[in-house]
Amino acid sequence: MTAAQSDTRSEHRSEAQMPTLAQAQSQLRRHGRSFYWAGHFLPRHSRYQATRLYNLCRQIDDLADNASTPQEQTRAGKQLLALQQAIIHSAPAQSPLAAQALDLCQHQPLFRQALIDLLAAVQGDLQPVQMDHWPGLLGYCYGVAGTVGVMMAQLLEVEQQPLALPHAIDLGIAMQLTNMARDVLEDAHMGRVYLPADGAAGRLSAHALARGDTQSRRQAWQGVLELLERADHYYRSGWQGLGFIPARPRLAIAIAARVYQDIGPVIRRQGPTGYWQGRARVSGPRKLLLTLASLWQVPDHTGYVQHDGQLHQDFISCLNPRPEPWYPEDVHP
């Protein structure tokens, strides 16, 4: 990056720095097919904002995921930290990524703090990951995905946020647990084991999983099933909060939730042998069926069930320190 590019200020962002709807959707279609499918049911403006958020999170994830050498990891760490500091201090944008982040979170303090939390969590992926316990795993899931639930809630202008935000967090956590259940082998190749050592899988070696050690993979399969079972609890809570979302976006989020949750049954059907042969995917016809089912299953405010605080209690103490006290449960009346 040249000195002139580094001096770009947020108030002078060029149109090239802000992706068009077509550009944003192109990225989403390549990297997030379930979300791309559900996005068709969002109003145009909400679809653009949600797609921009997805792409921002994708770029942040890629900074960590694509850093394979110590030098690359150091450079990525500096970029993530600089972006985090720019958001904390509302500093002038020093990169197109910072410009996108600041543009999305302007005038939205909850969005801003959730993005800060996400950046803190992603920085942990720059080193080999060995998850010791469930509270730490759930805290990580909050950091990289529950935060996205908070940010989406801001973009979609959900109602009664003190009640809605805990459920939005739970839907994000559920989807992240599904991701982890699906991607154990892929993560192992990057030196990451998210299956908690105090869970069904026990302590595992990323190297042993990657090279195909039979006993390690047998243990990991039990951990995968445990992740999916825990994810279903968070999906139920996330579903209970959908009634706070305006009607049309509500359908899109319901479809995304149903399609993503359906990855679990696909994994279970693969079994302990087939699981390692290929990534689980929900077929096109199945997505269509789930979409049609969502048309008459989407909940409203009727029969709202109070959020189960136990879902968050185990991991609140594991969250990274923040520059200011904040957590969505704090806004409960």
N, C-alpha and C positions, 0 to 999 in steps of 0.2 A: 504494500500500500504506500502510495506516495505521500509526501507531507501535505500536499494540497488536498488529497482525498481525506487525510486524517483530520483536516480542519473543517470538514463539512459539519454544519450545525443543523440541529433538528428543525429549526424554523425555516431552513432553506433546503429541505429535502427535495430531491428531484423525483419526478414521476417514476423514473426507472427503479428507484429504491423501494417503492411501494408496489407490490405485485398486483397485476390485474386479476379479475375474477378468473379469467381463462387460465392464466399462469398458475394461480393458486390451485385451481381444480386439477390441472395437469399433474402437479406434484402429488396431490391427494390421491388421484386415480392410480398412480404408480406405487405409492407406499402405504396407502390406507384404504383398501378396497371396501371394507365394511362401512367405514365412515363416509366414503364417497357415495355409496349406494344410499345411505340414510340421508345424506345431504341434499338429495333431490327433493326432499319433502320440506325443506326449510324455505322461508321467504327469501327472496333474492339478497336483500341486505344482510340478513342473518347468516345466509350461506356464505357470503363473502367474508364476513367477520369471523365465523367459525373456521373457515378454511384457512384464513390468514393465521389464526391462532394455532391450528394444527401444523402449518408450515413453520411457524416460529419454533414450536416445540420440537419439530423434526430436525431443524437446523441445530438447535441446542444439543439434542441427543447425538447428532452426528459428530459434533465437536469431540465428544467423549468416545464414541464408538469407533471413529476413524483414526484415533490416536493410538498407534500400535508400538511405537518406540518411545524410550524415555524422553527424547528430545521433543517428539510430537506431543506427548502427554504434558510436558512442562509448558509448551506453547499453548495447548488447549486450555490448561488450567489458568494461564494468565488471561486468555480471552474470556473465559467464563467469569473470572473474578472481576475483570474490567466491566463486563456487561452488568454484572450484579451491582457493582458500585455506581455505575451510571444510573441504574434504576433507583437505587436507594437515595441518591442525591439529586435525582432529576437533572443530571448533568447533560450538556450538549452532546448529541450523538456523535460518536467517533467512527462509526461503521454503519453500513446498511442494515446489519442485524440489529444494532442498537436503535437505529431510527425506527425500524418496524416495531420493536418492543415498546419503545416510549410512545409511539403513536397509538398502539393498542391500549396501553394502560393509563393514558392521560385522564386525569380527573376521576380515577377509580381506585381509591386507596386499597380496597380489598383485593382487586385484581393485581395491583402493584405488589402487595405483600406476598400474595400467592406465587407470583412469578419469582420473587426473591427466594422464596422457599424452594421452588423448583430448581433454580440454579444451584443452590447449596447442595441439594440432593444429587444432582447430576455430577457435580465435582467429585463425589465419592466414587464414581465409576471410572475415574482415571487411574485407579489402582486395582490390583486383583481383589475380587470380592469373595468373601467367605462369610456367609450370614450365620451368626451364632444362635440367634433366638427369634421367636415369633414377634415379640414386640418391636425388635429392630427391623424386621422385614416389613411389618405393617407401617412403621414410621417411614421407611423408605418408599413404600407404596403411596403413602400420603404425599411425600415430597415430590415424586415424579408424576403422579396421576391424580391423587385427590385434589391437588392444587389446580389441575386442569378443570376439574369439576367446578371449583370456585370461580375460575376465570370464565368458563362457559356460562355460569349462572349470571355473571355480570353482563356479558355480551347479550344474553337473551332476555335480560331485564326480568328475572323471575320475581314473583310476588312473595311477600312475607319472608324475606331472606333469613331472619333469625331461625325460622323453622325449616327453610328449604336447604340452606347450605350444608348442614351435616349429611343430608341424603345425597347431595351432589358430590360431596367428598366420597361417600361410600360407593357410588357408582364408578367413580374413577379408580378407587382401590380394587373393586371387583374386576374391572377390565385389566388392571395391571397384574393381578393374580392370575388371570387367564393367560395373559402374555407370557408370564413366567412359566406356567404349566406347559405351554405350547413350545417354548424356546429353550428348554434345558440344554440341549445339545449345542445349539448356536451360542448360548451364553458360555458354556464350558470351553468352547474354542477361543473365547475372548478372556479366559481366565476368571470367569465369574460363576459362583455357585450361590444362587439365591435361596435354594431349599434350606430352611433353617436346621441347624445341627441339633436343636432340641425337638425337632419334629419327627415324623415317621421315617424320613430318609436317613436320619443320623448325619454324622459328619462325612462329607464326601470330598474327593479330590477332583478338581476340574480336569486335570491331566488324565486321570483314570477314566472319567466319563468320556472325554474326547477320543481316547484311543480304543474305547469299546470294552473296557473291563466288565465282565459279565455280572459279578457281584455288585459292583457300583451301580450299574444300570438297573439291576433288580431293586436295589434300595431306592434309587431315584424314582422309579415308577411308583412306589408307595408314596413318596413325597409329592409326586404330581397329583395323585388322587386326593391327597390331603389338601393341596392348594385349591383344587377344583371344588371340594366340599366347602372350604372356608369361603371361597369366592361366592358361592350361592347365597350365603348369609348376607353378604354385602350387596349382591344384586337385589335381593328382596327389599333391603332398606332403600337402595337407590330407586327402585320402582315405586315405593311408597311416597317418594317426594316429587314424582313427575307432575302431580296435580298443580304444583306451584308455577309451572312453566306455562307461558301463553299457549293457546290451543294449537296453533299450527306447528310451532317449533316442538311442542310436546310430542307430537306424533313422530317427528324425525328422531328425537332422542330415544323414544320408546323402541323404534325400529333398530337403532344402533345397539341399544342394550340387549334386545332379544337376539339379534344376529351374533353379537359378540359372546353372549352367554352360551349360545348353541355350539361354540367351538368346544366346550366341555364335553358334551355327548359324543362329538366326533372323536375326541381324544380317547374317551373311554372305549369306544368301539374299536379303535386301533389296537388296543390291548398292549401288553408289555413287550411284545415283539414288534408289531407293526408301528408302534409309536416312534421307534428310532429310524424308521425307513423314510419318513417324509413328514413335512409340516402339515398339521391339521388345517383344513379349510372347509368353510361352509359353501356348499354348491349354490349355483345360481337359482335353480328351482326351489331349493330350500329357503333361500333368502326371500324369494317371492312369496312363499307360503307364510313365512314369519311376518312379512310385511302386511299381508292380508289379515292375519290373526291380530296384529297390533291395532288395526282399524277399530275394532270393537273392544279391545282389552285395555286401552289407555285409561289410567285412573284419573279422577278429578279430586276435588277437595272432600267429596263425600266419604265419610268413613276413614278420615285421615288417622293414621296410627303414629303416636308420638315416637320420636327417634329413640332408639336403644343406645343409651350412652355407653354401654359396655363395649360396643363395637369400637369405640375410640379410646376407652380407658387404658387399654393395654399398651398403647403406643405413644400417648401424649408426652410421656417423660423422655421418649427417645428422639423427639424432634430437635432439630438443630436450633441453637440460640438465635434469636431474631434481634434486629436493631431496635425494635419496639415490641411490647407485649401484644400478641395477637393470636387468636385462634377462633374459628367460627363458632365453636360451642360457647365462647365467652359472650356472644351477643344474644344468647337466650334470655328471655325476660326473667 
